[in-house]
Amino acid sequence: WYGHKAIVDVLLSRGADVHVEEAYHETALWWAVAQGYDAIVEVLLAAGGVDNDYVDEVQVAVRNGHMSTAGLLVMASCHLNHHHSEYLSHVLRWACEENKVDVVRKIMEERPHIDWQKTWTGATLQYGCSSFHEYALRHGSLDVAAYVAES
C-alpha cells in the first residue's frame, strides 16, 4: 500500500484487520507512522477503534521527523501519561510553530505536572526567545500564544 490511501480503503472495506502484527510486532499503523503517511494514519486510527496511548508510534514519528503525524497520534491518544516528555516537547514545539492549539492544549492539560515553561527554557533561548509565549508569537501562532498566556 506504500502511501496509497485508496488501496488501504479497499483493504479495509474487504475486512482487513488493522491490528494484525508482522514478525516484529509492527502494525500497519506503525508502518504508516514511520513513513509519515498522514492520510493513511487517519484512516487506520478511525478504523482501529481501540483505546491506545500510541507511545511507540509517537516516538517513531518524532524520530523520523514526521511531526504532523505525531500530532495526529497525540490527538488520538487516550491519555498522555505514558509518553516521554522529551518526545512530547518536540510535538509541542511543532504544534506551536504550526498554530495547532488543540495539540498544545491536549499536551499541556493532560501533563500538568510537567513545568513546560522550564522544559522550554533551553529551546526558547536557543531560538532567541525568553518564553514559550514569545516563541509562539514569533512564529505567528496567535491562537497558541493566547492559550499559553491564559494558562
C-alpha positions in Angstrom: 0.0 0.0 0.0 3.0 2.3 0.5 1.2 5.6 0.9 -1.8 4.8 -1.4 -4.9 5.6 0.7 -7.2 4.1 -2.0 -5.6 0.7 -1.5 -6.0 1.0 2.3 -9.6 1.9 1.8 -10.2 -1.2 -0.4 -8.4 -3.5 2.1 -10.4 -2.1 5.0 -13.7 -2.4 3.1 -12.9 -6.0 2.5 -12.4 -6.7 6.2 -8.7 -6.3 6.7 -7.7 -6.4 10.4 -5.8 -3.2 11.3 -4.5 -4.9 14.4 -2.5 -7.6 12.6 1.2 -7.5 13.6 4.1 -8.7 11.5 7.0 -10.7 12.8 8.5 -7.8 14.8 5.1 -6.7 16.2 4.6 -3.7 14.0 1.2 -3.0 12.7 0.0 -1.2 9.5 -0.4 1.9 11.7 3.2 1.7 12.9 4.5 1.5 9.3 2.3 4.4 8.1 3.6 6.4 11.0 7.2 5.5 10.2 6.7 6.8 6.7 4.7 9.9 7.7 1.6 8.9 5.6 -0.8 11.2 7.5 -3.8 10.3 5.3 -3.3 6.6 6.0 -2.7 7.2 9.7 -6.0 9.0 9.9 -7.8 6.1 8.1 -6.2 3.5 10.3 -6.9 5.4 13.5 -10.5 5.7 12.5 -10.7 2.0 11.6 -8.9 0.8 14.7 -11.5 1.8 17.2 -9.2 0.8 20.1 -8.1 2.7 23.2 -4.4 3.2 22.8 -1.7 5.6 24.0 0.3 5.3 20.8 3.5 5.8 22.8 5.8 3.8 20.4 4.2 5.4 17.4 4.7 8.9 18.6 8.3 8.1 19.3 8.8 6.7 15.8 7.1 9.8 14.3 9.3 12.2 16.2 12.5 10.3 15.5 11.6 10.2 11.8 10.7 13.9 11.7 7.0 13.3 10.9 5.7 15.9 13.3 2.2 16.3 11.8 1.9 12.5 12.2 2.9 12.8 15.8 0.3 15.5 16.3 -2.4 13.2 14.9 -1.3 10.5 17.3 -1.3 12.8 20.3 -4.8 13.9 19.5 -5.9 10.2 19.1 -4.2 9.1 22.3 -6.5 8.1 25.2 -4.2 9.8 27.6 -0.6 11.0 27.5 0.5 9.7 30.9 2.9 7.2 29.5 4.5 9.4 26.9 8.0 10.7 27.5 8.2 14.4 28.0 11.2 14.6 25.6 9.0 13.4 22.7 6.1 15.5 23.7 8.2 18.6 23.8 9.1 18.0 20.2 5.5 17.7 19.3 4.7 20.8 21.4 7.3 22.9 19.5 5.9 21.7 16.2 2.3 22.4 17.3 3.4 25.9 18.4 5.1 26.6 15.1 2.0 25.4 13.2 -0.5 27.1 15.5 -2.1 23.8 16.4 -3.7 25.0 19.6 -5.7 21.8 20.0 -2.5 19.7 20.2 -0.8 22.2 22.6 -3.9 22.3 24.8 -4.1 18.5 25.0 -0.4 18.1 25.9 -0.4 20.9 28.5 -3.7 19.8 30.1 -3.0 16.1 30.2 0.5 16.6 31.5 0.0 19.4 34.0 2.7 18.1 36.4 5.4 19.0 33.8 6.7 22.5 34.0 6.5 23.1 30.3 7.9 26.6 30.7 11.0 25.2 32.4 11.2 22.4 29.8 11.1 25.1 27.1 13.7 27.4 28.6 16.6 25.9 26.7 14.8 25.6 23.4 13.3 29.1 23.6 16.6 30.7 24.4 18.1 28.7 21.5 15.6 30.4 19.2 16.2 33.9 20.7 13.0 33.8 22.8 12.6 34.1 26.6 9.4 32.1 26.9 7.1 29.7 25.2 4.6 32.5 24.7 7.2 34.6 22.9 8.2 31.6 20.8 4.5 31.3 19.7 4.3 35.0 18.9 7.5 34.9 16.9 6.0 32.1 14.8 2.8 34.0 14.3 0.9 31.4 16.3 -1.6 33.7 17.8 -4.1 31.0 19.0 -1.3 29.2 20.8 0.1 32.4 22.2 -3.3 33.3 23.6 -3.8 29.9 25.1 -0.4 29.9 26.7 -1.0 33.4 28.1 -4.2 32.2 29.7 -2.7 29.0 31.2 
